[in-house]
Amino acid sequence: MKNLNFILFLTILCVLMANQANAQEESKHHFLFGLTAGGGISTCRYEYNSIVPPPQLSYRFVLAGGIGFDWRMGKIFSLQMNALYKGKGDKIDMRKWMDAIIADTDISSDTSFEGKIIADGFIETRLAYVELSLVPTFTIGQLVELGFGGYAGYGLNGKEVADYTIKYENYGYPFPDEVVNEERPANFFILSPEEFLENELYVSQIDYGLYGHLGIRMNPFKLSFGVSYGSLSWEPDSRLTDLFIETFDRNYNLTGVVTLSWYPGARRKR
């Protein structure tokens, strides 16, 4: 809530400053509506205490598309608003994750286990949200845009796909390979799940956080790079679901997309 209050305060302040600085240019203000499409990568920042977190930059490729609004309030200030269908989630390399888990595991020196454990495959979390962003933006040289604001998202659908094999290469007893090939549908919740079923993935239906924007105006088109970072754990927060065992396992969405927008009302400079 503190982040959202700060963003709201910053937005109001920027609007007031822009209106005062550009009071002589009322006739040049215009509101643009356009279509936006693109794609990028999505990953997750993990804060795990109960287990070694998955490797960093466990990303997956995602698509984004929807509508955009560009309220150009003066030569240097505008307000960017987007309503996008956006993919989120990540794709974990099980080989890297298993190596990290083994490296963090204490194995007694007198154990009879000799050999190694190798994983091959992935766990991919495929989520889809509708995301609304509001970003105060400043324009440099009537070409480059820089902005910082916030966003809020609502979960639509998703699933977790696990496809990996764990091999036990032991010089003693030959352990059989462990093969996992399964899917779990996403079960969205608002505050906290009422129950936990092993064959379902529990995901927060609400996602909100910070949004950064870098754009290049090529009227009537605009090329943009946007980064959204979630402030709410998209898996159940262990502080809410387990009051007695404080594991505090949380993870946060991080998505970066490149989009091309078409604003029919934007005029090319002559």
Buried (B, 14 or more C-beta within 10 A) or exposed (E): EEEBEEBEEBBEEBBEEBBEBBEEEEEEBBEBEBEBBBBBBBBBBBEBEEEBBBBEEBBBEBBBBBEBBBBBBBEBBBBBBBEBBBBBBBBBBBBBBBBBBBEEEEEEEEEEBEBEBBBBBBBBBBBBBBBBBBBBBBBEEEEEBBBBBBBBBEBBEBBBBBBBBBBBEBEEEEBEEEEEEEEBEBBBBEEEBEEEEEEBBBBBBBBBBBBBBBBEBEEBBBBBBBBBBBBBBBBBBBEEBBEEEEEBBBBBBBBBBBBBBEBEEBEEEE
